[in-house]
């Protein structure tokens, strides 16, 4: 698919930014409603190793890096165009702590203090479960993952599944509901 780049202005946690998007990535025309709900709801990230699962053109990565400029923010996606756009957008905003990577290129031992994600629900239940069971166990003790899932796309059932699947040192709760979206918090003890 041709890239068809375009520049858009969006508000991320009260800050206006101009970014580049392109066809072939998630929500290329604007900030999607789920990501907006997540960014309105979550507290500032804690720690110095932060993760965005499924970065798209980078709105969550940018918001993490702006909220924690001294942190290392890792943006993962399976889409090379997404990784390129996220890296380019972070650079253009002077966010030097951002790194982008394919999931398999993140060293197995890397762990994270805070995870923010609008996970790719439409990849199917099995693929989504594999993504979450790959990344959520990399949460450091005392850390929290914040996920946004549309209620009518399975937000409540995903919350139940996470609570049943993760080990006993994890606590899963609905942190908020925002305009039809569930904000799920996964705390690691």
Phi, psi and omega in degrees: 000131179300150186292317179045065180292150173209150179261133177227156173252134179222159175254125180239107179053046176085003179244129176277132176226148172256129184226167176253133174235176180200159174301152177090006174234164181295131175050061184288344185269340182190183175281120182291157186295325179294313178297320177300317179298316178300311184292332176288334194259321189287147172286169177304147180294149177253147175090188185239355176241109187240150184226138170243116180268117180079067193286340184056225179275359169112012184299318180289318178302313180298315180297319176299312183293326177289323181285335183222073187297340179271353184276162169263121180252120178258125179251121179245146176198156176272352184260115181300323179297319177300314180298318180296314181294318179299313180298316180295316180295318178298314179300315184294338178264005178073024181267097190276347183270012184265133171232144179245148182201148166293149182307318183289348180267357175274121182307139184305326183279353181295133177235168189223147180274324179221138175235131171239136179203142163253086190295153184284082184302322187285001175285350181105154186299314182297314180295319178298314179300320178297318179300311184290324178283347173280314190266322184297324175295349177274003177287130179291152173305135183088354182270167180224138170255137179241120182240145174243132179219133178296135182305313184283359173252018172103023180303316182290318180291327177294319178300315178298316180299315179300316181297325180280333189267320183288156182292169187297341180278004176253144174234128184246132179212156170278115181277330182193163168236131183222106175050049177087004178249142174263132172256113183257129176254131176243109182259137175252125182284000000 
